[in-house]
Amino acid sequence: MPLTLKNYSKELTKDLLQQAEKNQVRECDETQKGHFVAYVDEGNDTFDVSITILPDGAVGKSTCDCKTRVPFCRHKAALLVHIAGNKKTASVKISKKENQTETLLDQVEFSGLKDWVKNLVEKNKDIELAFIQHFSAKKQSYTTAEVSKLIKDAIKATIGSKRTIDNTQLKRLVELWGDVLEPVVAYYHANVVENTAFQSFHTLMDDCLQFQSGVSGGNTRISKYVNETLLRSIAPVNNLINDEAWIQATSFFVNNILINTYGVRLHYLQHLQNIIAAEVSSRKEKLIGLIADVYEKSKPQNMHYGSYYTKAIFGIIESNGLFSCYYKLFKPISFDNDYNEKLISLLIENNQLELAKKYCDDQIAGNYREEFSVSYLKFLKEIYTLEKNEEKIAAIKKQLLPYTLNFDDYLFTIGRLDAEEAKKFRTKMLTKARSLMRDRKDGGAEFVFRLFDHEKNYRKLIESIESGTPYSVMLKYFEPMVSADKIRLIEAIAKKREDSSYSYSRRAADDPCFPELYAAVLKYYKPDFLKLLIKENEKPSGYYNPGLNSFMAYMKEQLAND
């Protein structure tokens, strides 16, 4: 059912409506028939929201500049509730206002309009600045000082000398910047290979972001304006046909990636990444080389956002297939396993095994818990396998076994130990696997059952059936277990318990094997015996005997239908 002004309270969830009540709707205008725009305040944040109400009262297109991905956010809901409560008044009022404005503009004398505009701009400094910039003779170039002055004048016009800035003022400031600074952006776009034009553009970027650094709260309007301006600046650069001119235009950004010794302009890095992604010619490889040269001379480990800097450069180089040319640039980042694993994987792929080993050893040495080193041990296992170093392979497999429970590696390892060491190692591994099985973690039950199967100790297999044993594992070893002790096996299956931790995902994995397990049971046990067994286990008798487990319940149902 479509969302409408009448049914919204039923169609929207109670939780969403409660969230909407916490928002404040301001300056709601019906800009055209059925199209409403407003500011919606949520705490210290303000969002631009619009909703279109169709003639039949249904909600049409809606927008909100918040970052939530839900189709209808709490800010839209707040505006919808506001419209529903004020629909008639708002519609009539705005319609009348629009008619009056159009009529008066047609009727008013120029001198009267001029006086009114003069009075308006004198009382509103932001409008005055926008008016001057719009109607003044357009400048063909701007110095950095002129750009800084435009930015400061806009701040003074909208905020004045206030120390605290609310979201409405910040929104007006960014909108004013969009007007008064557009000629500066146009000047740069027309002269992207000129250093003076870049410096003016660069001043615009830096001064705006410098002002944002002093604004409290998490408002992102200024950074959004900067990023959108940079996105619009990709095409003027990539439209340059001459390769030398293109390199010159992009090198301005490369040379300004770093801020002194300790800072980095991540927005320039992203801009360069976007330029490279949009470029199809081979000239981008030279640009990547320039970026790599700047990175090589820097010290990212001592920089603010140094890890982001490293990962951005790594991403540019790796995504363009140039890792083999620049692999020496990169070192692991402490506690960033995703990046480190990607780096080491690429080193191995490019046959840089010694460097890969060094990085693995460094990370292992820095980890205070052994389980944090598992991924690096796996890399070492891969490296030593490539090098055919049997001694190192054996040592790594032994370290990994408590975490991988790879049974083939277990046999490989235990075969290299003397009798006493082998006995202790077997006990250690069996204890670890049983612990994992009780915690319903993958690999534990499979290792336990495979170990006893390898040792041909099928009575121990039956004893190992417990709450954490998957039915699929029992099915896999059903034949040897039933041959070892038919009665004890079926009793163990019947008494297997499933407490509250028997998860939906584990049940979903077990259920598909029930038909095959049921068929195996029928092969060795008569239906009457099974029915009696079910009856004996069906009645709950306390916490430790809650009744039939899921397989026994399945078997009861099948026996009833057969």
C-alpha positions as CSV (number, residue, x, y, z in Angstrom):
1,M,0.0,0.0,0.0
2,P,1.5,3.4,-0.9
3,L,2.4,5.8,1.8
4,T,-0.1,8.7,2.1
5,L,-0.9,11.7,4.3
6,K,-3.7,9.7,5.8
7,N,-2.1,6.3,6.4
8,Y,1.5,7.3,7.4
9,S,0.8,6.7,11.1
10,K,0.0,3.1,10.3
11,E,2.4,2.4,7.5
12,L,5.5,3.8,9.3
13,T,6.9,1.9,12.2
14,K,6.3,3.1,15.7
15,D,10.0,3.4,16.3
16,L,10.5,5.6,13.2
17,L,7.7,7.9,14.2
18,Q,9.2,8.2,17.7
19,Q,12.5,9.1,16.2
20,A,10.8,11.7,13.9
21,E,9.3,13.4,16.9
22,K,12.8,14.2,18.2
23,N,13.5,16.3,15.1
24,Q,12.4,19.9,14.5
25,V,11.1,21.1,11.1
26,R,11.9,24.7,10.1
27,E,11.2,26.9,7.2
28,C,8.9,24.5,5.4
29,D,8.0,25.9,2.0
30,E,5.8,24.6,-0.8
31,T,8.0,25.7,-3.6
32,Q,5.6,24.4,-6.2
33,K,2.3,22.6,-6.0
34,G,2.7,19.6,-3.8
35,H,6.5,19.9,-3.5
36,F,7.7,20.8,0.1
37,V,11.2,21.7,1.2
38,A,12.4,22.3,4.7
39,Y,15.3,22.2,7.2
40,V,15.1,19.4,9.7
41,D,17.2,19.8,12.9
42,E,18.4,16.7,14.8
43,G,20.4,17.8,17.7
44,N,23.2,20.0,16.3
45,D,22.8,18.7,12.8
46,T,20.6,20.1,10.1
47,F,19.4,18.3,7.0
48,D,17.9,19.5,3.7
49,V,14.7,17.5,3.2
50,S,12.1,17.5,0.4
51,I,8.9,15.6,-0.2
52,T,6.4,15.6,-3.1
53,I,2.8,15.0,-2.2
54,L,0.8,13.7,-5.2
55,P,-2.7,15.0,-6.0
56,D,-4.3,11.9,-4.4
57,G,-2.3,12.5,-1.1
58,A,0.3,9.8,-1.8
59,V,4.0,10.4,-1.1
60,G,6.0,10.8,-4.2
61,K,9.7,11.5,-4.6
62,S,11.6,12.4,-1.4
63,T,15.2,13.4,-0.7
64,C,17.4,14.0,2.4
65,D,21.1,14.8,2.6
66,C,21.7,12.5,5.6
67,K,23.9,9.5,5.0
68,T,21.4,6.8,6.1
69,R,20.6,4.3,3.4
70,V,17.0,3.5,4.4
71,P,14.4,4.4,1.8
72,F,12.5,6.7,4.2
73,C,14.6,8.2,7.0
74,R,13.5,9.8,10.3
75,H,14.1,13.3,8.8
76,K,11.7,12.6,5.9
77,A,9.2,11.2,8.4
78,A,9.5,14.4,10.5
79,L,8.7,16.5,7.5
80,L,5.8,14.2,6.5
81,V,4.3,14.5,9.9
82,H,4.7,18.3,9.8
83,I,3.0,18.5,6.3
84,A,0.2,16.2,7.4
85,G,-0.6,18.5,10.4
86,N,-0.3,21.8,8.4
87,K,-1.2,20.8,4.8
88,K,-4.1,23.2,4.2
89,T,-2.5,26.2,5.9
90,A,0.9,25.8,4.3
91,S,-0.5,25.2,0.8
92,V,-2.9,28.2,0.8
93,K,-0.3,30.5,2.3
94,I,2.5,29.7,0.0
95,S,0.3,29.8,-3.1
96,K,-1.0,33.2,-2.2
97,K,2.6,34.4,-1.5
98,E,3.8,33.2,-5.0
99,N,0.9,34.9,-6.7
100,Q,1.5,38.2,-4.9
101,T,5.3,38.1,-5.6
102,E,4.7,37.5,-9.3
103,T,2.1,40.3,-9.5
104,L,4.2,42.8,-7.6
105,L,7.3,42.1,-9.7
106,D,5.2,42.9,-12.8
107,Q,3.8,46.0,-11.3
108,V,6.5,47.6,-9.2
109,E,8.5,50.5,-10.7
110,F,12.2,50.1,-11.2
111,S,13.1,53.0,-8.8
112,G,11.0,51.5,-6.0
113,L,12.5,48.0,-6.6
114,K,16.0,49.5,-6.6
115,D,15.5,51.3,-3.3
116,W,14.0,48.1,-1.7
117,V,17.0,46.0,-2.9
118,K,19.4,48.7,-1.6
119,N,17.8,48.5,1.8
120,L,17.8,44.7,1.7
121,V,21.5,44.4,0.9
122,E,22.5,47.0,3.5
123,K,20.8,45.0,6.2
124,N,22.0,41.6,5.1
125,K,25.8,41.4,4.6
126,D,25.7,38.0,3.0
127,I,23.2,39.1,0.4
128,E,25.3,42.3,-0.2
129,L,28.4,40.2,-0.9
130,A,26.6,37.9,-3.2
131,F,25.0,40.9,-5.0
132,I,28.4,42.6,-5.5
133,Q,30.0,39.4,-6.8
134,H,27.2,38.7,-9.1
135,F,26.8,42.1,-10.7
136,S,30.4,43.3,-10.6
137,A,32.5,43.1,-13.8
138,K,33.8,39.6,-13.9
139,K,37.5,39.2,-13.0
140,Q,39.7,37.1,-15.3
141,S,42.1,36.1,-12.6
142,Y,42.4,36.0,-8.8
143,T,45.5,36.3,-6.6
144,T,45.7,34.2,-3.4
145,A,45.2,37.3,-1.3
146,E,42.0,38.1,-3.2
147,V,40.7,34.5,-2.7
148,S,41.5,34.6,1.0
149,K,39.6,38.0,1.3
150,L,36.6,36.6,-0.5
151,I,36.5,33.7,2.0
152,K,36.9,35.9,5.0
153,D,34.3,38.4,3.7
154,A,31.8,35.6,3.4
155,I,32.5,34.4,6.9
156,K,32.1,37.9,8.3
157,A,28.9,38.5,6.3
158,T,27.2,35.3,7.6
159,I,28.7,34.8,11.0
160,G,30.2,38.2,12.0
161,S,32.3,38.0,15.2
162,K,30.4,35.2,16.8
163,R,32.5,32.5,18.4
164,T,29.9,29.8,18.1
165,I,28.3,28.8,14.8
166,D,25.0,27.0,14.4
167,N,24.2,24.7,11.5
168,T,21.9,27.3,9.8
169,Q,24.7,29.8,9.7
170,L,27.2,27.2,8.4
171,K,24.7,26.2,5.7
172,R,24.3,29.9,4.6
173,L,28.1,30.3,4.6
174,V,28.7,27.3,2.3
175,E,26.0,28.5,0.0
176,L,27.6,31.9,-0.1
177,W,31.0,30.5,-0.8
178,G,29.4,28.5,-3.7
179,D,28.3,31.8,-5.2
180,V,31.3,34.1,-4.5
181,L,34.0,31.6,-5.1
182,E,32.6,30.1,-8.3
183,P,34.6,32.7,-10.5
184,V,37.8,31.5,-8.7
185,V,36.9,27.9,-9.6
186,A,36.1,28.9,-13.2
187,Y,39.5,30.8,-13.4
188,Y,41.3,27.6,-12.4
189,H,39.3,25.4,-14.7
190,A,40.3,27.7,-17.6
191,N,43.9,27.7,-16.7
192,V,44.7,24.3,-15.1
193,V,48.3,24.3,-16.4
194,E,49.1,27.7,-14.9
195,N,50.7,27.8,-11.4
196,T,49.1,31.1,-10.5
197,A,45.6,29.7,-11.2
198,F,46.4,26.6,-9.2
199,Q,47.6,28.6,-6.3
200,S,44.3,30.5,-6.2
201,F,42.4,27.3,-6.3
202,H,44.7,25.8,-3.7
203,T,44.2,28.8,-1.4
204,L,40.4,28.2,-1.8
205,M,40.7,24.6,-0.7
206,D,43.1,25.2,2.2
207,D,41.3,28.3,3.6
208,C,37.9,26.6,3.6
209,L,39.2,23.5,5.3
210,Q,41.2,25.6,7.8
211,F,38.0,27.3,8.8
212,Q,36.3,23.9,9.1
213,S,39.0,22.7,11.5
214,G,37.9,25.4,14.0
215,V,34.2,24.5,13.8
216,S,33.0,22.3,16.6
217,G,30.7,19.3,16.0
218,G,30.6,16.8,13.2
219,N,29.2,19.0,10.4
220,T,30.6,18.0,7.0
221,R,29.2,20.8,4.8
222,I,32.5,22.4,4.2
223,S,34.4,19.2,3.3
224,K,31.5,18.2,1.1
225,Y,31.8,21.5,-0.7
226,V,35.5,21.0,-1.2
227,N,35.1,17.4,-2.4
228,E,32.4,18.4,-4.8
229,T,34.5,21.2,-6.2
230,L,37.4,18.8,-6.7
231,L,35.2,16.3,-8.5
232,R,34.1,19.1,-10.9
233,S,37.8,19.8,-11.5
234,I,38.7,16.3,-12.9
235,A,37.4,16.9,-16.4
236,P,39.2,20.2,-17.1
237,V,42.5,18.4,-16.3
238,N,41.8,15.1,-18.1
239,N,40.5,17.0,-21.1
240,L,44.1,18.2,-21.7
241,I,45.4,16.5,-24.9
242,N,49.1,17.3,-24.4
243,D,50.8,14.8,-22.1
244,E,53.2,17.4,-20.7
245,A,50.5,19.8,-19.9
246,W,48.5,17.0,-18.2
247,I,51.5,16.1,-16.1
248,Q,52.1,19.7,-15.2
249,A,48.5,20.2,-14.1
250,T,48.4,17.1,-12.0
251,S,51.9,17.7,-10.5
252,F,50.5,20.8,-8.7
253,F,48.4,18.5,-6.5
254,V,51.3,16.0,-6.1
255,N,53.6,18.7,-4.9
256,N,51.1,19.8,-2.3
257,I,50.1,16.4,-0.9
258,L,52.3,16.9,2.2
259,I,51.8,19.7,4.7
260,N,55.2,20.4,6.2
261,T,56.6,17.2,7.6
262,Y,53.7,15.8,9.6
263,G,50.5,16.4,7.7
264,V,49.0,15.1,4.5
265,R,46.1,16.4,2.3
266,L,44.0,13.3,1.9
267,H,41.6,15.2,-0.3
268,Y,44.3,15.8,-2.8
269,L,45.3,12.2,-2.7
270,Q,41.6,11.2,-3.4
271,H,41.5,13.8,-6.2
272,L,44.6,12.3,-7.8
273,Q,43.2,8.8,-7.4
274,N,40.0,10.0,-9.1
275,I,42.0,11.6,-12.0
276,I,43.9,8.4,-12.5
277,A,40.8,6.3,-12.4
278,A,39.2,8.4,-15.1
279,E,42.3,8.4,-17.3
280,V,42.7,5.7,-19.9
281,S,46.0,6.5,-21.4
282,S,49.5,5.3,-20.3
283,R,50.5,8.8,-19.1
284,K,48.9,8.0,-15.8
285,E,51.9,5.7,-15.0
286,K,54.2,8.8,-15.0
287,L,51.9,10.5,-12.6
288,I,51.8,7.5,-10.3
289,G,55.7,7.6,-10.4
290,L,55.6,11.3,-9.2
291,I,53.2,10.3,-6.4
292,A,55.4,7.4,-5.4
293,D,58.5,9.7,-5.3
294,V,56.8,12.1,-2.9
295,Y,55.7,9.2,-0.7
296,E,59.2,7.6,-0.7
297,K,60.7,10.9,0.7
298,S,58.1,11.2,3.4
299,K,58.0,9.5,6.8
300,P,54.4,8.3,7.1
301,Q,55.0,6.6,10.4
302,N,55.5,10.0,12.0
303,M,52.6,11.7,10.2
304,H,49.1,12.5,11.2
305,Y,46.9,10.1,9.2
306,G,50.1,8.4,8.0
307,S,48.5,5.0,7.8
308,Y,45.7,6.4,5.6
309,Y,48.4,8.0,3.4
310,T,50.2,4.7,3.1
311,K,47.1,2.7,2.2
312,A,46.0,5.4,-0.3
313,I,49.3,5.2,-2.1
314,F,49.3,1.4,-1.9
315,G,45.8,1.3,-3.4
316,I,46.7,3.6,-6.3
317,I,49.8,1.5,-7.1
318,E,48.2,-1.9,-6.6
319,S,45.0,-1.1,-8.5
320,N,47.0,0.0,-11.5
321,G,49.1,-3.2,-11.6
322,L,52.4,-1.5,-10.6
323,F,53.1,-3.2,-7.3
324,S,56.1,-5.1,-8.8
325,C,57.7,-1.7,-9.6
326,Y,57.2,-0.1,-6.2
327,Y,57.0,-3.0,-3.7
328,K,60.0,-1.6,-1.7
329,L,58.0,1.5,-0.7
330,F,55.7,-0.3,1.6
331,K,56.1,-1.7,5.1
332,P,53.5,-3.3,7.4
333,I,51.4,-1.1,9.6
334,S,51.0,-2.2,13.2
335,F,47.7,-3.9,14.0
336,D,46.3,-3.4,10.5
337,N,46.1,-7.0,9.5
338,D,44.0,-6.4,6.3
339,Y,46.6,-4.2,4.8
340,N,49.5,-6.3,6.0
341,E,48.0,-9.5,4.6
342,K,47.4,-7.9,1.3
343,L,51.0,-6.6,1.2
344,I,52.6,-9.9,2.1
345,S,50.3,-11.8,-0.3
346,L,51.5,-9.5,-3.2
347,L,55.1,-9.9,-2.2
348,I,54.8,-13.7,-2.4
349,E,52.9,-13.4,-5.7
350,N,55.8,-11.4,-7.0
351,N,58.4,-13.8,-5.7
352,Q,59.8,-11.4,-3.1
353,L,60.0,-14.2,-0.5
354,E,62.8,-12.8,1.7
355,L,61.0,-9.5,2.3
356,A,57.7,-11.4,2.8
357,K,59.4,-13.6,5.5
358,K,60.9,-10.6,7.2
359,Y,57.5,-8.8,7.4
360,C,55.8,-12.0,8.7
361,D,58.5,-12.5,11.4
362,D,58.3,-8.8,12.4
363,Q,54.5,-9.0,12.9
364,I,54.7,-12.3,14.8
365,A,57.4,-10.8,17.1
366,G,55.1,-7.8,17.8
367,N,52.0,-9.8,18.7
368,Y,51.5,-10.5,22.4
369,R,49.0,-13.4,21.7
370,E,49.9,-16.3,19.5
371,E,46.5,-16.5,17.8
372,F,47.0,-13.0,16.3
373,S,49.9,-14.5,14.3
374,V,47.9,-17.2,12.6
375,S,47.6,-15.4,9.2
376,Y,51.4,-14.7,9.2
377,L,52.2,-18.3,10.1
378,K,50.1,-19.4,7.1
379,F,52.1,-17.1,4.9
380,L,55.3,-18.6,6.2
381,K,54.0,-22.1,5.6
382,E,53.3,-21.0,2.0
383,I,56.7,-19.5,1.6
384,Y,58.6,-22.5,3.0
385,T,56.6,-24.8,0.8
386,L,57.7,-22.8,-2.2
387,E,61.3,-23.0,-1.0
388,K,60.8,-26.7,-0.2
389,N,62.3,-26.2,3.3
390,E,60.9,-29.3,5.1
391,E,62.4,-28.4,8.5
392,K,60.7,-25.0,8.5
393,I,57.5,-26.4,7.1
394,A,57.3,-28.9,10.0
395,A,57.9,-26.2,12.6
396,I,55.3,-23.9,11.2
397,K,52.7,-26.7,10.8
398,K,53.2,-27.6,14.5
399,Q,52.6,-24.0,15.5
400,L,49.5,-23.7,13.4
401,L,47.8,-26.9,14.3
402,P,46.0,-25.7,17.4
403,Y,44.3,-23.1,15.2
404,T,43.9,-24.9,11.9
405,L,43.3,-28.5,13.2
406,N,44.5,-29.7,9.8
407,F,44.6,-33.4,10.3
408,D,47.0,-34.1,7.5
409,D,49.4,-31.5,9.1
410,Y,48.8,-33.4,12.4
411,L,50.0,-36.7,10.9
412,F,52.9,-35.0,9.2
413,T,54.0,-33.4,12.5
414,I,53.5,-36.3,14.8
415,G,55.4,-38.6,12.5
416,R,58.5,-36.5,13.1
417,L,58.3,-36.7,16.9
418,D,59.6,-39.4,19.2
419,A,57.2,-41.6,21.1
420,E,57.1,-39.5,24.3
421,E,56.7,-36.1,22.4
422,A,54.1,-37.7,20.1
423,K,52.0,-38.8,23.1
424,K,52.1,-35.3,24.7
425,F,51.3,-33.6,21.4
426,R,48.4,-35.9,20.7
427,T,46.9,-35.1,24.2
428,K,47.4,-31.4,23.6
429,M,45.6,-31.5,20.2
430,L,42.8,-33.8,21.3
431,T,42.1,-31.5,24.3
432,K,42.1,-28.4,22.1
433,A,39.7,-30.1,19.5
434,R,37.3,-31.3,22.2
435,S,37.2,-27.8,23.7
436,L,36.3,-26.3,20.3
437,M,33.7,-29.1,19.8
438,R,32.0,-28.2,23.1
439,D,32.0,-24.6,22.1
440,R,30.5,-25.6,18.7
441,K,33.3,-24.1,16.8
442,D,34.2,-25.4,13.3
443,G,36.8,-28.1,13.0
444,G,36.8,-29.4,16.5
445,A,34.4,-32.4,16.1
446,E,35.9,-33.3,12.7
447,F,39.4,-33.5,14.2
448,V,38.3,-35.6,17.2
449,F,36.4,-38.1,15.0
450,R,39.1,-38.3,12.3
451,L,41.7,-38.9,15.0
452,F,39.8,-41.9,16.5
453,D,39.0,-43.2,13.1
454,H,42.7,-43.1,12.2
455,E,43.4,-45.0,15.4
456,K,40.5,-47.4,14.7
457,N,39.1,-46.7,18.2
458,Y,35.4,-46.6,17.3
459,R,34.2,-47.0,20.9
460,K,35.9,-43.7,21.6
461,L,34.1,-42.2,18.7
462,I,30.8,-43.2,20.2
463,E,31.8,-41.7,23.6
464,S,32.7,-38.5,21.8
465,I,29.1,-37.9,20.7
466,E,27.9,-34.9,22.8
467,S,25.9,-31.7,22.4
468,G,28.5,-30.0,20.2
469,T,28.8,-32.9,17.7
470,P,27.3,-32.1,14.3
471,Y,24.9,-34.8,13.0
472,S,26.8,-34.6,9.7
473,V,30.0,-35.8,11.4
474,M,28.1,-38.7,13.1
475,L,26.7,-39.7,9.7
476,K,30.2,-39.7,8.1
477,Y,31.4,-42.2,10.7
478,F,28.1,-44.1,11.3
479,E,29.1,-47.4,9.7
480,P,32.3,-48.1,11.7
481,M,30.6,-46.9,14.9
482,V,27.6,-49.2,14.4
483,S,29.9,-52.1,13.7
484,A,31.8,-51.4,17.0
485,D,28.8,-51.1,19.3
486,K,25.3,-51.0,17.8
487,I,23.4,-50.4,21.1
488,R,25.7,-47.8,22.6
489,L,25.7,-45.8,19.3
490,I,21.9,-45.4,19.1
491,E,21.7,-44.6,22.8
492,A,24.4,-41.9,22.3
493,I,22.5,-40.4,19.4
494,A,19.2,-40.5,21.4
495,K,20.7,-38.8,24.4
496,K,22.5,-36.1,22.4
497,R,21.3,-32.8,23.9
498,E,20.7,-29.5,22.2
499,D,20.7,-26.6,24.6
500,S,19.8,-22.9,23.9
501,S,23.2,-22.5,22.2
502,Y,22.2,-24.8,19.4
503,S,22.0,-22.0,16.9
504,Y,19.8,-21.6,13.8
505,S,22.8,-21.7,11.5
506,R,24.0,-25.0,13.0
507,R,20.4,-26.5,12.7
508,A,20.3,-25.4,9.1
509,A,23.6,-27.2,8.4
510,D,22.4,-30.4,10.2
511,D,18.9,-30.7,8.8
512,P,19.9,-31.7,5.2
513,C,21.7,-34.8,6.5
514,F,18.7,-36.1,8.5
515,P,17.2,-38.2,5.6
516,E,20.5,-40.0,5.0
517,L,21.1,-40.5,8.7
518,Y,17.6,-41.8,9.2
519,A,18.1,-44.3,6.3
520,A,21.3,-45.5,7.9
521,V,19.6,-46.0,11.3
522,L,16.7,-48.0,9.6
523,K,19.3,-50.3,8.1
524,Y,20.4,-51.5,11.5
525,Y,17.5,-50.9,13.9
526,K,13.9,-52.1,13.7
527,P,11.1,-49.5,13.7
528,D,9.5,-50.9,16.9
529,F,12.8,-50.6,18.8
530,L,13.2,-47.0,17.6
531,K,9.7,-46.1,18.6
532,L,10.4,-47.5,22.1
533,L,13.7,-45.6,22.3
534,I,11.9,-42.4,21.3
535,K,9.2,-42.9,23.9
536,E,11.9,-43.4,26.6
537,N,13.7,-40.2,25.7
538,E,10.6,-38.1,24.8
539,K,9.5,-37.0,28.2
540,P,11.6,-34.2,29.7
541,S,13.1,-34.8,33.1
542,G,14.9,-31.6,34.1
543,Y,17.5,-29.3,32.5
544,Y,19.8,-32.1,31.5
545,N,17.1,-34.1,29.7
546,P,14.9,-31.6,27.9
547,G,13.3,-34.2,25.6
548,L,13.9,-35.3,22.1
549,N,16.7,-33.7,20.1
550,S,16.0,-32.5,16.6
551,F,17.1,-35.7,14.9
552,M,15.0,-37.9,17.2
553,A,12.0,-35.6,16.6
554,Y,12.6,-36.0,12.8
555,M,12.8,-39.8,13.2
556,K,9.6,-39.8,15.2
557,E,7.8,-37.9,12.5
558,Q,9.1,-40.2,9.8
559,L,8.2,-43.4,11.6
560,A,4.7,-42.1,12.1
561,N,4.4,-41.5,8.4
562,D,6.0,-44.8,7.2
